Amino acid sequence: MIFSESLKKNRDFQKVYRNGRSYGNKYLVMYLLKNELGRNRIGISVSRKVGNSIIRHRLTRLIRESYRLQEDHFQCGFDIVVIARVTAKDKNYREIESALMHLGKLHNVVNSD
């Protein structure tokens, strides 16, 4: 990820949850909060309700890769938290990528080319 880094600390996640705006679709929920860093920070959360560790890690990788490949379409300067819903469990890369881009457009942070 060229323009981004990961959100790792619980307090950063909590700040985005408390102060950010959220939109959701069938597979994902995205929280967004403006930061003053000039780059994006992305955090991914997949609950145990979604499945075992293999399924959760697979979903995390799919979301991270979807963001990485579409990163140049996202505006900079945001903290982004993406939460996977249970319905995302059996979805493939294209469906996850489409859901992520849909949420980016709802938040108006995706540049339309």
C-alpha positions as CSV (number, residue, x, y, z in Angstrom):
1,M,0.0,0.0,0.0
2,I,1.7,3.1,-1.3
3,F,-0.4,5.9,0.2
4,S,-1.7,4.0,3.3
5,E,-0.7,2.4,6.5
6,S,-2.6,0.1,8.9
7,L,-4.6,1.1,11.9
8,K,-3.4,-1.1,14.7
9,K,-4.2,0.5,18.1
10,N,-7.6,-0.1,19.7
11,R,-7.8,3.6,20.6
12,D,-7.5,4.5,16.9
13,F,-10.3,2.1,16.0
14,Q,-12.5,3.5,18.9
15,K,-11.9,7.1,17.7
16,V,-13.1,6.2,14.2
17,Y,-16.1,4.3,15.6
18,R,-17.2,7.2,17.9
19,N,-16.5,10.2,15.6
20,G,-16.7,8.8,12.1
21,R,-19.5,8.3,9.7
22,S,-20.6,4.8,8.6
23,Y,-22.2,3.2,5.6
24,G,-22.9,-0.4,5.0
25,N,-24.0,-2.7,2.3
26,K,-24.7,-6.4,2.1
27,Y,-21.1,-7.6,2.8
28,L,-19.2,-4.8,4.5
29,V,-19.5,-1.8,6.8
30,M,-17.1,1.2,6.4
31,Y,-16.4,3.8,9.0
32,L,-14.6,6.9,7.8
33,L,-13.0,9.8,9.7
34,K,-10.8,12.6,8.4
35,N,-7.3,12.7,9.8
36,E,-4.6,15.3,9.5
37,L,-1.9,13.0,8.2
38,G,-2.2,13.5,4.5
39,R,-2.4,9.7,4.0
40,N,-5.0,7.0,4.6
41,R,-4.9,4.5,7.5
42,I,-7.0,1.4,7.0
43,G,-8.1,-1.0,9.7
44,I,-10.0,-4.3,9.0
45,S,-12.2,-6.1,11.5
46,V,-13.7,-9.5,11.1
47,S,-15.6,-10.9,14.0
48,R,-15.6,-14.5,15.3
49,K,-19.2,-14.7,14.3
50,V,-18.1,-14.7,10.6
51,G,-16.3,-18.0,11.0
52,N,-13.1,-19.8,12.1
53,S,-9.7,-18.2,11.9
54,I,-9.1,-19.5,8.3
55,I,-12.2,-17.8,7.0
56,R,-11.5,-14.6,9.0
57,H,-8.0,-14.3,7.7
58,R,-9.1,-15.1,4.1
59,L,-11.6,-12.2,4.3
60,T,-9.0,-9.9,5.8
61,R,-6.7,-10.6,2.9
62,L,-9.4,-10.1,0.4
63,I,-10.4,-6.8,1.8
64,R,-6.8,-5.6,2.1
65,E,-5.9,-6.7,-1.4
66,S,-9.1,-5.0,-2.8
67,Y,-8.1,-1.8,-1.1
68,R,-4.5,-2.1,-2.2
69,L,-5.3,-2.5,-5.9
70,Q,-7.9,0.3,-5.8
71,E,-6.0,2.6,-3.5
72,D,-5.2,5.2,-6.2
73,H,-8.9,5.9,-6.6
74,F,-9.3,6.8,-2.9
75,Q,-8.8,10.4,-1.7
76,C,-6.0,10.8,0.9
77,G,-6.3,12.0,4.5
78,F,-8.8,9.5,6.1
79,D,-8.9,6.8,8.7
80,I,-10.9,3.9,7.3
81,V,-12.2,1.0,9.2
82,V,-13.8,-1.9,7.2
83,I,-15.9,-4.5,9.0
84,A,-16.9,-7.7,7.3
85,R,-20.4,-9.0,7.8
86,V,-21.3,-12.7,8.1
87,T,-22.7,-12.6,4.6
88,A,-19.3,-11.9,3.2
89,K,-18.0,-15.3,4.3
90,D,-18.3,-17.2,1.0
91,K,-17.8,-14.3,-1.4
92,N,-15.0,-14.1,-3.9
93,Y,-12.6,-11.3,-4.6
94,R,-14.7,-9.5,-7.2
95,E,-17.7,-9.3,-4.9
96,I,-15.6,-7.9,-2.0
97,E,-13.9,-5.4,-4.3
98,S,-17.3,-4.2,-5.6
99,A,-18.7,-3.9,-2.1
100,L,-15.6,-1.9,-1.0
101,M,-15.8,0.5,-4.0
102,H,-19.6,0.9,-3.5
103,L,-19.0,2.1,0.1
104,G,-16.2,4.4,-1.0
105,K,-18.6,6.0,-3.4
106,L,-21.3,6.4,-0.7
107,H,-18.7,8.2,1.4
108,N,-17.6,10.4,-1.6
109,V,-14.0,9.4,-1.2
110,V,-13.6,7.5,-4.4
111,N,-12.4,9.6,-7.3
112,S,-14.4,8.8,-10.4
113,D,-12.2,8.4,-13.4
